[in-house]
């Protein structure tokens, strides 16, 4: 038999399945998982039970009149047919009709645990620890082979290179995953140099994410001393770990963004602060210089030496005024003396003596001013300019005197 092409094999399988009486029209009961309503209007999801799952698709023309709102965890009975998607070689259930049967077991377990822990206060905001703004070392508990760890490491190193990262590899799905994650969290929490812990995984179905809905894991996160960021699945996925963690990130990449600052932003902010600080210091220095000038002016004005100089100048002025007043007083007095001198000169008998006059005075030296002071035969003295004579009164006539000489 000649070799077949892949498309021929897929086409052959499709014809066999399509010709099967049971597979061409059957009802399947199970729980919806990984539900996606595409923008085209088609619905894609998985139908699962406790042992297995099958991919399903419900085209737009079949779901337009759907009466129930589909979501993960809803238990339904679907009617449709099995066929093969030729391009991918996948067989899937093409759904024509859906009837709701109730919430699935996983979803009910999730709701019960969420309600229990919420009542105990494990979700309270008051118990949340503050996320450090610039952690020096971050511990990460996740799969060492998934895309989540690559995204976390690359984003942290790009945004804030100084941060060191310690990875604790752990299973993130399956029955052993919760215990491994708890072990990793406790190990990192016991290290003194770990500032922040990130735990989580990439997207998946509700059952693939269910390791993060474990009660022991929730209590472990709650009791850690180190702040924890939970980053499980996509933005629309919520797990118990998200509610109990100190911060919930919608994706692992977002967790890395929230864990560290952008160093470029910090550098710009520091440069801005530096410029602002230099400007403030410049203004402060300018203000201090102006204050010093005012103080210097005040000191110069109130300087004792300055005051002494001012007083000395004031004394010089007073001394000058005093000299002026003294000179003026001396001048005035001198003028008075001149007047007095002139008067004295005029009153000086020697002047009259020079003119030929004489001064008469008796023997007692009393000046004779009138004939009434004289008597006949009285001896008197006459002072002339160059000496004195003594004479005797021999005759007295009113209006004139006749002297007789001895």
Beta strands, then each sheet from edge to edge (+ up, - down):
strand 1: 26-37
strand 2: 43-48
strand 3: 53-58
strand 4: 74-85
strand 5: 90-103
strand 6: 137-142
strand 7: 164-169
strand 8: 196-201
strand 9: 228-232
strand 10: 247-249
strand 11: 359-361
strand 12: 379-384
strand 13: 387-397
strand 14: 400-404
sheet 1: 1+ 2- 3+ 5+ 4- 1+
sheet 2: 7+ 6+ 8+ 9+ 10+
sheet 3: 11+ 12- 13+ 14-
end
